[in-house]
Amino acid sequence: MSAFAPLPELYVTEAAAEGLRNEATRRLQWRLTPGQMRDLGLLMDGAMLPLRGYLDEADHAAVLAEGRLASGAFWPLALVLEVSDGFAHDLETGEDIALCGPDGAVLAMMSVTDRWGAGPVRLGGRVKGLAPVPGRDGALTPNALRAQFRDLGAGRVVAELGEGVVLRPDAGEAVVLPVTGAAAWQAIAARNHGATHLATGGDAALRALAAEVGLEAA
């Protein structure tokens, strides 16, 4: 796939979204924390590709142990949906739940495949996006930036990791992504947002990371 080709997002069509909103009135509804809102926005926009939802128990354990999914694919974030014991009391695997913003608006539906733990309970399962997370900058989504780089005729986009991720295309202005955390996660986010190269400064660990996530070292 070209570095600037569109990525699959998790959003359903507007017609499907309307049906899911109606279904949500009959489902358990979880109001997301600010951190969960941020993660859901990245997930639905394709920034967390190859994930199509929250990790199941096997993947979660594998990521904690080895920094990889159970399949062996490189993935550093132990992304699950944490909910209260009270919310999960009557929840069974196989059920769908609604993921809501602070105002109660349904942003996504989640098909719960796994639940484990207590205080908090961890949930895993696929996500269907209904609407973007409020406050998410639509100009900084993976597909928006990929389209921008295509339109500019860029051939190379170098990612610099730090407090955020700076993307420097060889045509046009640099872009700063508000993506924080471990270098491994930042490198994956940079790739999904259209980076072709990772600035390594000759650091062997960063060169290895670039190879792991499919970027050229710069």
C-alpha positions in Angstrom: 0.0 0.0 0.0 1.2 3.5 -0.8 2.2 5.6 2.2 -0.5 8.1 1.2 -3.3 5.6 0.2 -6.5 5.9 2.3 -6.7 3.8 5.4 -9.8 1.8 6.5 -11.7 3.7 9.2 -14.2 2.1 11.6 -17.1 4.3 10.8 -20.3 2.8 9.3 -22.6 4.6 6.8 -25.0 7.2 8.0 -27.9 4.9 7.3 -26.3 2.1 9.4 -25.4 4.7 12.1 -29.0 5.8 12.4 -30.1 2.1 12.9 -27.4 1.6 15.5 -28.4 4.8 17.4 -31.9 3.3 17.7 -30.5 0.0 18.9 -28.4 1.9 21.4 -31.5 2.9 23.3 -32.0 -0.8 24.2 -28.3 -1.4 25.2 -26.1 -0.7 28.1 -24.5 2.7 27.6 -21.0 3.6 28.9 -20.0 7.2 29.2 -16.4 7.5 28.2 -13.7 9.2 30.3 -11.6 11.9 28.5 -8.8 9.4 28.0 -11.2 6.8 26.6 -12.6 9.5 24.2 -9.1 10.2 22.9 -8.4 6.5 22.4 -11.7 5.9 20.7 -11.2 8.8 18.3 -7.8 7.5 17.3 -9.2 4.0 16.9 -12.1 5.0 14.7 -10.0 7.3 12.5 -7.6 4.5 11.6 -4.6 5.8 13.6 -4.5 2.5 15.5 -4.5 0.3 12.5 -4.3 -2.8 12.5 -6.7 -2.7 15.5 -10.4 -2.9 14.6 -11.5 -2.5 18.3 -10.3 -3.2 21.8 -7.9 -6.1 22.5 -9.3 -9.4 23.6 -7.9 -11.1 26.7 -5.3 -13.1 24.7 -4.0 -10.1 22.8 -3.9 -8.0 26.0 -1.8 -10.6 27.8 0.5 -11.0 24.8 1.0 -7.2 24.5 1.8 -6.9 28.2 4.3 -9.8 28.0 6.0 -9.2 24.7 4.7 -6.0 23.1 3.0 -8.0 20.3 -0.4 -9.3 19.6 -1.1 -13.0 20.0 -0.6 -13.3 16.2 3.0 -12.0 16.6 2.2 -8.7 15.0 4.0 -5.7 16.6 1.7 -3.7 18.8 2.8 -1.8 22.0 -0.5 -0.6 23.5 -2.6 -2.7 25.9 -5.8 -1.1 24.7 -8.9 -2.3 26.4 -12.1 -0.6 27.6 -12.1 -0.4 31.3 -15.5 -0.1 33.0 -16.8 -0.3 36.5 -17.9 -3.5 38.3 -21.4 -2.1 38.5 -21.7 -1.4 34.8 -20.4 -4.9 34.0 -22.5 -6.7 36.5 -25.2 -7.8 34.1 -23.1 -7.7 30.9 -22.5 -10.9 29.1 -20.0 -11.6 26.3 -21.7 -11.4 22.9 -23.7 -8.3 23.8 -23.3 -4.9 22.2 -22.8 -1.8 24.3 -23.0 1.9 23.3 -20.0 4.1 23.9 -21.1 7.6 24.6 -19.7 11.1 25.0 -20.1 13.2 28.1 -23.4 14.5 26.7 -24.8 11.0 26.2 -24.4 11.1 22.4 -23.6 7.7 21.0 -20.3 7.7 19.3 -19.8 4.0 18.7 -21.1 0.5 19.3 -18.9 -2.2 20.7 -19.5 -5.9 20.4 -18.1 -7.4 23.6 -16.2 -10.6 22.9 -14.1 -10.8 26.1 -14.5 -9.5 29.7 -12.1 -10.2 32.5 -10.8 -8.7 35.8 -12.5 -6.6 38.4 -12.1 -3.1 39.7 -12.0 -2.2 36.8 -13.5 -4.8 34.5 -11.7 -5.0 31.1 -13.7 -5.4 27.9 -12.4 -6.4 24.5 -14.3 -6.4 21.2 -14.8 -4.8 17.8 -16.0 -1.2 17.4 -18.4 0.3 14.9 -18.0 4.1 14.7 -21.1 6.3 14.4 -19.7 9.8 14.8 -16.3 11.4 15.3 -15.3 12.2 18.9 -16.1 15.8 19.7 -13.0 18.0 19.6 -11.0 15.7 17.3 -9.3 17.9 14.7 -10.6 16.6 11.4 -7.6 18.1 9.6 -5.2 15.8 11.6 -6.8 12.4 11.0 -4.8 9.8 9.1 -6.8 10.1 5.9 -6.9 13.9 6.0 -3.2 14.1 6.2 -2.6 11.4 3.6 -4.9 13.3 1.2 -2.9 16.5 2.0 0.4 14.8 1.3 -1.0 13.4 -2.0 -2.3 16.8 -3.1 1.0 18.4 -2.3 2.9 15.9 -4.4 5.0 14.8 -1.4 7.3 11.9 -2.0 8.8 11.6 1.5 7.4 12.4 5.0 9.9 12.2 7.9 8.5 11.6 11.4 10.3 13.1 14.4 9.3 11.6 17.8 9.2 13.6 21.0 6.6 15.3 23.2 4.4 15.0 20.1 5.0 13.6 16.5 6.3 16.1 13.9 5.7 15.1 10.3 7.9 16.9 7.8 6.9 16.4 4.2 9.3 17.2 1.4 6.5 19.5 0.0 4.5 21.8 2.2 4.6 22.7 5.9 5.4 20.4 8.9 2.5 19.0 10.8 2.5 18.4 14.6 0.4 15.4 15.8 -0.7 15.6 19.5 0.3 11.9 20.0 2.2 11.2 23.2 3.5 8.1 24.8 6.2 5.4 24.1 8.3 5.7 20.9 6.8 2.5 19.6 3.3 3.8 19.7 4.3 7.2 18.2 6.1 5.5 15.3 3.0 3.4 14.5 0.8 6.6 14.7 3.3 8.4 12.4 3.1 5.6 9.8 -0.6 5.5 9.9 -0.8 9.3 9.4 1.4 9.1 6.3 5.0 9.1 7.4 7.4 7.3 5.1 10.6 7.7 7.2 11.6 7.9 10.8 14.2 10.3 12.0 16.7 8.2 14.0 19.8 10.4 14.4 21.8 7.2 13.9 20.3 5.6 17.0 20.3 1.8 16.7 17.1 1.3 18.7 15.2 3.8 16.5 16.5 2.3 13.4 15.2 -1.1 14.6 11.9 0.5 15.5 11.6 2.0 12.0 12.1 -1.4 10.4 9.6 -3.0 12.8 6.8 -0.6 11.8 7.6 -0.4 8.1 9.3 3.0 7.9 12.6 3.9 6.3 15.3 5.2 8.6 16.3 8.8 8.1 
